[in-house]
Amino acid sequence: MNNEQKDVSRRNFLAKTTMAAGSLGVASLLTTEVSGATDNENRRPDADKVAIVTGSSRGIGAAIARRLAAQGYKVTVNCVVNRDLAKNVVREIKEKGGEAIWLQADVRDPKAVSELFDLTDKTFGGVDVVVNNAGVMKLSPFASMTDEDFDYVINTNVKGGFNVLREAARRVRDQGRIISTSSSITLLKTETYGPYAASKAALQIYSSALAKELAGRQISVNTIAPGVVNTTLFTDGKTEEQIKTFAQKTPHGRIGEPEDIAEVVSALCSSPCSWINGETIFANGGLV
């Protein structure tokens, strides 16, 4: 090989080496940028915020607890008797990197509700969101409903709902959220649902009034009114054919899932939805 050929080879080698180094530099830069994006994506938007979800051992409440935990909320899961189910919800949240505790408290008891907030405050340092979800349903024509069943519905849904909202009004931090779970039955007014529908209508009135009472604190207070949702509260005592009939009444051709309702609650808790206040959101797939 003559000197001229050696110079060409050397230039080619240097050029290829420079190109390779440049490629490595670009690759390194891309890796750094992608890693940074991944870190940002993994950051939970509501980290350090705290939520209490009453009646959250199963069904809609459990779905809400899981959804808020996925956003970064530290969550208090509440139950009355279903302790094992509440523990499972907490376990699921922790397995996905969230923080949660479970506490047993009957919303009909004002002292128990106060202690629910006390223990949440002691554990997590405050409360930003309260989802007033605990509720019961007893169905019967007026003529055959017992005093015991009527009192059970009213004491849990109306009085219990008040107990939770009263404590929330005292404890939720400024710019927080207070959300109650009502029902679209307040519009349907179906037979045998009278006392239950009345108890759920009370929650809608509570929210509208409380939103005005908390003026100046930037706390949004709303109610969500699900339609037919695939929970034991709806499905128990119904045949597959009856459930199918309800599904056919919605434009989407299905009944709701607990996660559908949890997504609406998640949206109401977000900053862009802070302007929604004192409202009832009917999340029923177009049923009514």
DASULPE-V583909 format. One line per field, one symbol per residue. psi: psi as a letter, one per 30 degrees, with the letter a starting at -180 (. if undefined). burial: 1 if it has 24 or more other C-alpha atoms within 12 Angstrom, else 0. A space follows every 10 residues. Layout:
psi = ???
burial = ???
This chain:
psi = kleeeeeeee eeeeeeeeee eeeeeeeeee eeeeeeeeee efkkfhkflk kkjlhgflbe eeeeeeeeef ffkkkjkkle fieeeeeeee eeeefgglkl lkkkkjffje eeeeeeeeee eeefgakekk jifkllkkkk lefgkleeee eeeeeeeeee eeeeeeeeef eklkgakkkk jbkfffeehk kfgdeeeeef eeeeeeeeee eefgkffhkk jlkkilbkki lfeefkgkle eeeeeeeffk ffgllllefe eeeeeeeffl efgffjkglk jjiggge.
burial = 0000000000 0000000000 0000000000 0000000000 0000010011 1111111111 1111111111 1111111111 0000111111 1110000111 1111111100 0111011111 1001011111 1111111110 0000000001 0111111111 1111111111 1111111111 1111110000 0011111111 1111111111 1001000111 1111111111 1001000000 0010011000 0000111111 1111111111 0001011111 11111010
